[in-house]
Amino acid sequence: MQFLSDNAAAVHPQVWEALHRADCADTPYDTDALSRRLDAAFSDLFGREACALWVATGTAANCLALATLVPPHGALLCHREAHIEMDEGGAPGFYLHGAKLVLAPGEGAKLSPGTIRPVLDSIRNDVHQVQVHALSLTQASEYGRCYRPAELAAIAGLARERGLALHMDGARFGNAVAFLQCTPAEACGAVDALSFGCVKNGAMNAEAVVFFDPALADLARHRRKRAGHLQSKGRYLAAQVLALLEGDLWLANARAANAAAAEIAGGAADRLLHPVEANEVFLRCTAAERQALRARGFGFYDWGPDAARFVTAWDTRPDDARALARALAAL
C-alpha cells in the first residue's frame, strides 16, 4: 500500500493509448501535429492566449520558466521551503546562470504580501545588492496548501506594484483546482508563466511550461534547446499532455487523489500538522508508530523525527486509503 509519492503512480491508461496513437511517423522536434495543438489547448483551458512547451521533468519546467523571467544578475523570491530551493539540486542557479534565490517565510509554505514586502524592502535599490525580478509561488504548496484566488490577486497586485514577473510551480496544480472548485484561470491568477504538472497526475514523462506572453515562449524555446530538452520525438510528450487535457482527465485524476487524501485525513484526528487541501497528508507520528505502520504494509516518507508524509495519487485504491485511515485511528 504505497503512499510514498504521486511520482510513483502508474501511467493512466488513456495516456498509454495516446502514446500508441502517436507512434507513427511525423515531423521531428516540436513541429509535429500534436505539439502544434498545445497552444490552442491551453488557451482554451485558461481562457486567454497561452503558449505551451513540453519538457520531460518538473525541474526543467520550473527552471526554463524562471530563466525567461530573471536575468543572471538578478534574483527570484520564493518561499524558503519551495521545491526550487529545497529539492532541485541547485538547478535554478544552473539554469539561471547564477541568479540568486531570495527566501521568504509563510505559514503552510505559502507566500503573502505580508511576508514578501519586508524581504523586498530590505534590499537597497543600488548596484551593490542583487535586485529581485520575479516571484515564484507553488500551487498547491509543499505542504499541500492552496492559494485562494483572492490571495493570488493580492500577490499579483504587489508584483505589478514592484515591477516583478510572476511564476507558478504547478506540479500539483490539478489538485489545487480540484480542491478550490474554481476555474484553472482563477487558480493561477495573473501569472506570467506556469509549470503545469502532468507526471504526478497520470503522465509518464511529460510536463508543460505555459507562458501567457508569446515573447517569453519564444525565448524559452531557445533556452530549451540549449539546455538539451528539445526532444527529437516531441510528439510523444505532447500526446501525454493532450490526453490529460482531453475531457478534463487531469482534473478527474486530481479529484481522485484528493478524495483518497481526505479519507486518510479522516482517520488522523488531531495528528494533522496541516489542513489537507490537496493530496498530501502530514502527520505527527513517532518512530515506533511509523515502524508499526510499515509493518502493516504502508509505504511513506518520514518527515523529520516525529512526523510522516503520505501522498495519494490518481490510482490510489480506495480500500488502501480506508485501511490507512483505520490504522491511523487505531494507533
Secondary structure, DSSP 8 states (H G I E B T S, - for coil): -B-S-GGGS---HHHHHHHHHT-S---SBT-SHHHHTHHHHHHHHHTS--EEEEES-HHHHHHHHHHHHS-TTSEEEEETT-HHHHSSTTHHHHHTTT-EEEEE--GGG---HHHHHHHHHTS-SSTTS--EEEEEEESS-TTS----HHHHHHHHHHHHHHT-EEEEEETTHHHHHHHHTS-HHHHH-S-SEEEE--GGGT-SS-EEEEESSHHHHHHHHHHHHHTT---TBTHHHHHHHHHHHGGGHHHHHHHHHHHHHHHHHHTTGGGBSS---SSEEEEE--HHHHHHHHHTT-B-EE-STTEEEEE--TT--HHHHHHHHHHHHH-
